[in-house]
Amino acid sequence: MSLESATQAIRTKVGADSGLGATLKFDMGADGVIVIDGKSTPNTVSNDNTDTECTVGISMDNLQAMLDGNLDPATGFMAGKLKVSGDMSVAMRLQRVI
């Protein structure tokens, strides 16, 4: 999966109003970042590395599994497949979006 296709998949899931009400970043290290701005109307998804309320460190493979429905975000967190920094409540709301 490429950064472009992952960004587009998340953009589709987020839609105009994700209900996230916050900013969140998926940080895939050298593969890049995907930032969801759930405060803007409509919501936006970009690859601009900006400061967010919550950052999820995740590999591109694990992000793909999460988008495909093969990795539950809470299970991934417990298994150490993703690391959350910042506002944990934002990460919890992410489950409704993804």
Short mmCIF file of the C-alpha atoms (twelve columns), coordinates in Angstrom:
data_MODEL
# 
_entry.id   MODEL 
# 
loop_
_atom_site.group_PDB 
_atom_site.id 
_atom_site.type_symbol 
_atom_site.label_atom_id 
_atom_site.label_alt_id 
_atom_site.label_comp_id 
_atom_site.label_asym_id 
_atom_site.label_seq_id 
_atom_site.Cartn_x 
_atom_site.Cartn_y 
_atom_site.Cartn_z 
_atom_site.pdbx_PDB_model_num 
ATOM 1  C CA . MET A 1  0.000   0.000  0.000  1 
ATOM 2  C CA . SER A 2  1.260   3.448  -0.837 1 
ATOM 3  C CA . LEU A 3  0.898   6.596  1.233  1 
ATOM 4  C CA . GLU A 4  -1.424  7.978  -1.466 1 
ATOM 5  C CA . SER A 5  -3.773  4.989  -1.413 1 
ATOM 6  C CA . ALA A 6  -3.823  4.914  2.412  1 
ATOM 7  C CA . THR A 7  -4.589  8.648  2.503  1 
ATOM 8  C CA . GLN A 8  -7.427  8.195  0.005  1 
ATOM 9  C CA . ALA A 9  -8.872  5.247  1.960  1 
ATOM 10 C CA . ILE A 10 -8.880  7.297  5.172  1 
ATOM 11 C CA . ARG A 11 -10.320 10.322 3.353  1 
ATOM 12 C CA . THR A 12 -13.207 8.114  2.162  1 
ATOM 13 C CA . LYS A 13 -13.872 6.746  5.678  1 
ATOM 14 C CA . VAL A 14 -13.671 10.191 7.325  1 
ATOM 15 C CA . GLY A 15 -16.029 11.886 4.872  1 
ATOM 16 C CA . ALA A 16 -17.261 15.425 5.497  1 
ATOM 17 C CA . ASP A 17 -17.994 14.904 9.202  1 
ATOM 18 C CA . SER A 18 -16.301 12.019 10.989 1 
ATOM 19 C CA . GLY A 19 -17.516 13.013 14.442 1 
ATOM 20 C CA . LEU A 20 -13.888 12.930 15.590 1 
ATOM 21 C CA . GLY A 21 -13.966 16.573 16.691 1 
ATOM 22 C CA . ALA A 22 -10.176 16.651 17.020 1 
ATOM 23 C CA . THR A 23 -6.931  16.407 15.070 1 
ATOM 24 C CA . LEU A 24 -5.129  13.096 14.734 1 
ATOM 25 C CA . LYS A 25 -1.972  11.974 12.949 1 
ATOM 26 C CA . PHE A 26 -0.942  8.531  11.739 1 
ATOM 27 C CA . ASP A 27 2.854   8.546  11.798 1 
ATOM 28 C CA . MET A 28 4.365   5.784  9.662  1 
ATOM 29 C CA . GLY A 29 7.947   6.975  10.093 1 
ATOM 30 C CA . ALA A 30 9.836   6.966  6.791  1 
ATOM 31 C CA . ASP A 31 6.606   6.083  4.928  1 
ATOM 32 C CA . GLY A 32 5.091   9.478  5.835  1 
ATOM 33 C CA . VAL A 33 2.158   10.843 7.818  1 
ATOM 34 C CA . ILE A 34 -1.604  11.101 7.395  1 
ATOM 35 C CA . VAL A 35 -3.311  13.903 9.330  1 
ATOM 36 C CA . ILE A 36 -7.069  13.972 9.982  1 
ATOM 37 C CA . ASP A 37 -8.473  17.374 10.895 1 
ATOM 38 C CA . GLY A 38 -11.806 16.482 12.466 1 
ATOM 39 C CA . LYS A 39 -12.318 20.053 13.667 1 
ATOM 40 C CA . SER A 40 -12.539 21.649 10.222 1 
ATOM 41 C CA . THR A 41 -15.808 21.641 8.297  1 
ATOM 42 C CA . PRO A 42 -15.747 19.651 6.157  1 
ATOM 43 C CA . ASN A 43 -13.142 17.366 7.748  1 
ATOM 44 C CA . THR A 44 -9.837  17.214 5.885  1 
ATOM 45 C CA . VAL A 45 -7.199  14.512 5.440  1 
ATOM 46 C CA . SER A 46 -3.695  15.469 4.307  1 
ATOM 47 C CA . ASN A 47 -0.061  14.400 4.360  1 
ATOM 48 C CA . ASP A 48 1.154   17.648 5.951  1 
ATOM 49 C CA . ASN A 49 3.172   16.878 9.080  1 
ATOM 50 C CA . THR A 50 1.477   19.281 11.501 1 
ATOM 51 C CA . ASP A 51 1.017   19.198 15.273 1 
ATOM 52 C CA . THR A 52 -2.086  17.257 16.331 1 
ATOM 53 C CA . GLU A 53 -3.893  16.454 19.572 1 
ATOM 54 C CA . CYS A 54 -3.136  12.758 19.164 1 
ATOM 55 C CA . THR A 55 -0.467  10.844 17.240 1 
ATOM 56 C CA . VAL A 56 -0.710  7.168  16.368 1 
ATOM 57 C CA . GLY A 57 2.608   5.535  15.527 1 
ATOM 58 C CA . ILE A 58 1.867   2.623  13.198 1 
ATOM 59 C CA . SER A 59 3.489   0.712  10.349 1 
ATOM 60 C CA . MET A 60 2.029   0.965  6.846  1 
ATOM 61 C CA . ASP A 61 1.203   -2.789 6.961  1 
ATOM 62 C CA . ASN A 62 -0.696  -2.458 10.245 1 
ATOM 63 C CA . LEU A 63 -2.534  0.622  8.968  1 
ATOM 64 C CA . GLN A 64 -3.582  -1.373 5.898  1 
ATOM 65 C CA . ALA A 65 -4.811  -4.207 8.134  1 
ATOM 66 C CA . MET A 66 -6.799  -1.704 10.229 1 
ATOM 67 C CA . LEU A 67 -8.369  -0.106 7.143  1 
ATOM 68 C CA . ASP A 68 -9.251  -3.556 5.763  1 
ATOM 69 C CA . GLY A 69 -10.963 -4.464 9.037  1 
ATOM 70 C CA . ASN A 70 -8.391  -7.158 9.866  1 
ATOM 71 C CA . LEU A 71 -6.907  -5.264 12.842 1 
ATOM 72 C CA . ASP A 72 -9.117  -3.768 15.533 1 
ATOM 73 C CA . PRO A 73 -7.568  -0.508 16.812 1 
ATOM 74 C CA . ALA A 74 -7.957  -1.476 20.480 1 
ATOM 75 C CA . THR A 75 -6.486  -4.932 19.859 1 
ATOM 76 C CA . GLY A 76 -3.625  -3.381 17.882 1 
ATOM 77 C CA . PHE A 77 -2.869  -1.046 20.769 1 
ATOM 78 C CA . MET A 78 -2.884  -3.868 23.315 1 
ATOM 79 C CA . ALA A 79 -0.622  -5.975 21.078 1 
ATOM 80 C CA . GLY A 80 1.829   -3.094 20.669 1 
ATOM 81 C CA . LYS A 81 1.166   -2.769 16.932 1 
ATOM 82 C CA . LEU A 82 0.386   0.911  17.366 1 
ATOM 83 C CA . LYS A 83 1.565   3.490  19.848 1 
ATOM 84 C CA . VAL A 84 -0.563  6.427  20.945 1 
ATOM 85 C CA . SER A 85 0.823   9.707  22.213 1 
ATOM 86 C CA . GLY A 86 -1.168  12.776 23.193 1 
ATOM 87 C CA . ASP A 87 -4.891  12.727 23.927 1 
ATOM 88 C CA . MET A 88 -5.915  9.088  24.361 1 
ATOM 89 C CA . SER A 89 -9.638  9.955  24.149 1 
ATOM 90 C CA . VAL A 90 -9.114  11.054 20.529 1 
ATOM 91 C CA . ALA A 91 -7.607  7.649  19.737 1 
ATOM 92 C CA . MET A 92 -10.634 5.957  21.324 1 
ATOM 93 C CA . ARG A 93 -13.003 7.955  19.084 1 
ATOM 94 C CA . LEU A 94 -10.978 6.809  16.075 1 
ATOM 95 C CA . GLN A 95 -12.588 3.366  16.318 1 
ATOM 96 C CA . ARG A 96 -15.904 4.829  15.157 1 
ATOM 97 C CA . VAL A 97 -14.214 6.398  12.129 1 
ATOM 98 C CA . ILE A 98 -12.023 3.490  11.014 1 
# 
